[in-house]
Amino acid sequence: MGGAHGHLLHFHAHSAIHRAPAHLKVVALLVFMITVVATPDDWFAAFGAYLMVLVVVIGLSRVPATYILKRMVVEVPFVLFAVLLPFVARGPRVEVLGLSLSESGLLAAFGLLATATLGVIASLTLAATTEPQALLKGLERLRLPTTLVQIMAFMIRYLSVVTEELRRMHVARVSRGFEARNPRHWPVLAKSFGALFIRSYERGERVHLAMLSRGYTGKMPL
């Protein structure tokens, strides 16, 4: 009951949210996000209501709040951009803690943070309550193009392989005394990611040829 099961983002439990059909959860997420994005930035109560809805869903799913919070690090780029908005936006200014900030920038920053936070929480909740294979079947049931579903399936399947390859490259650099301490070391990291891309591309080519040799015709066997 307490740990991830089957995938890094999935939390194994037996709640009603976990048992709900995957395609219905995908549709609910899509409708929820369209509603959030369409909400004006100054409707503060509405964003509070959306957050309460997510809190209730997470509570019903029995997924610990800390499990979701730890994985919200993907939101950091949006947070950094939102912090800059009040300083770079134009329009009437307001003094906040001795800083001259743009009123429109503050409102836009709130809207960006609210939308990004709600979207990340909702997406993580879907991932935590839906196993990858069930999610793929749900997308197929929603008539998503078969090729796109297969690409997502291979991405999920080989994500751990690529991650392990990246870990081995990191261990190799550290064993040779390399540590990225300043921007001068960025070219080395860039070359490492380039090498990882080439290896992943070549692996994909080999896997595709192996599938063709086994009779692959563009559709995965049931």
N, C-alpha and C positions, 0 to 999 in steps of 0.2 A: 504493500500500500504506500510505502513511503518514498520510493525513488523513481528515477527515470526508467522507462521501460521501452525498449525497441528503438528509441531515437533520443538524441540529446535534449530535445525540447518537449518530448512527451512525458507526462506524469501519469503513471499507472494508478488508476482508481476505478471505482465501479459506481459512479454517480449517474444521475439521470442525464446530465450534460454529456458525459462520456458515451452513454448508450444512444444518444440522439443520432439520427442519420446524418452522415457527413455532408451530403449535398444540401440539407436544410441549414446546417450550421454555416456553410459557405454563403448561402443566400442571405442568411441573417447578418453575417459580417458585412456583406456588400451593401445591404440596405442601411445598416447602422452607419457605415463610413460615408455613404452618400448623404445621409441626414446630417452627420457632423460637419462635413465639408460645406454643405449648403447653409449652415447656421451662421448668421452674421457674427462678427467678432465681439460685438458689444452685448450679446445675449448671454451674460454671465450665468444666469440661473439655469439656462438650458444646458450649458456645459457641465454645471454641477449635477443636473439630473442625469446626463449621459454617464457621468462617472459613477453615480449611485447604481445605475443599471448594471454597469460592469462589476461593481463590488458585489451585487446580489448574485450575478452569474458565477463569479469566482467562488463565492461562498457555497453556492449549490453544487459546484463542481468538486469541492473538497480539495482544490489545489491550494497549497499554502501561499499566502501573499508574498512571502519572502522568495518563493520559487519564481514568481513573476518579476519581482523587483530586481533580482540579481541579473536577469536577462534583459533588462531595459537599457543596458549600456549602448545598444545600437542607436539610441536616441541622441547620443552625445553630439553628433554633427548638427542636428536641428537646434539643440540647446545653444551651441556656440553661435549659430547664425542668428537666433532670436536675441541673444545678448547684444549683438552688434546693431540690430535694427534701430533701437532708440537713439543711437549715436549718429548714424549715417542718414536716417530719414529726414526729409524736409518738412516744413510746416511750423505751426505754433510750438513754442518750447515751454517746458515746465521744469522747475527746480526740484530735484529729488536727491536728498542727501548731499547737497552741494553740487550736483551734476546737472548740467543743462541737457535735458532729453526732449526728444520730439514726441508730442502727444500722439500723433498718428503712428509713429514708430513703436510706442509702448503698446498701443492697441493691436497693431499688426504682430508684435512679438507675442502678446498674449494669445492671439488667435493661432499663431503657428505652434506655440508650445502646447496649447490645449488640443489642437487637432492631432499633432504628432503623438502626444502622450496617450490620448484615447485610442488612436490607431494602433500604436505599439502594444498597448495592454490588450486590446481586442484580438489582435493577431496572435500574440503569445498565448492567450487563453484558448483560441482555436487550436493552436499547435499542441498545447499541453493536454487538451481533452480529445484529440483526434489522432489516431495512429496514421503514419504516412501512407500506408497502403489503403486504408479506409478513405483517406482524403483524396487519393488518386482515383479511386473508384467513384467517389462522389463527383469529382470533376468530369469523369467520363459520363456519368448519369446526367450531368448538366449540359452534355453535348459539346464539351470543350474539344477542339481539334485533337485527334488521336496523336498526331506527331508532337504537339505541345505537351500532352500528358506523358508521352514516352520520354521526352527530354527531361521533364521534371522527375520522372521515376529514376532515370539514370543519375541525375544530379543528387538525389537523395541517397541512392545506393553507393555512389562513389565519393560522396563528400568526406566520409571517414577515411577513405583511401588517400585522397589528396591532403587531408589534414595530417595524416600520419607521415606522408612524404615531406610536408613542410616541417614537421617536428624533427625528422631525421636530418634535414638540411640545417636546422637550427643547432642540433647537437654537434654536427660536423663543424660548424663555424665556431662554436664555443670551445670544442676540443682543440682547435687551432689558435685559441687565445683571442678570438675576435669578439668584441662587444660594441654595439652601436651606441656610442656615448654622445655624439655630436653630428651635425649635418654633414661633415666630411665623410662619414661612414654610409651615408644614404646611397651613394652609387653601388656599393656592395650589396645592400639590401635590394636595390632595384634589379641588379643582375640575378640575384637569387629568385626573385619573383618571376623574372623573365624565364629563367631555367625551369621553374615550376610550371609555368604556362606551357612551355615546349614539351615537357615530359607528360603533362596531362593531355595535351593535344595528340601526341603520339600514342598514348595509352588508349585514347578514344578511337583512333584509327585502327589499332590492333583489335580492340573489342568489336568494332563494326565489321571488320573483315572476318573475325571468328564467327560472328552472328550470320553473315552472309553464307559462309561455308556450311553452316548448319541449317540452311533453308529459310533464313529470315526474309520476309517479303514486305516489310513495312508495318506489320502488325504483330504485336506480341502474342504468343499462344496463351490460351486460358489455362 
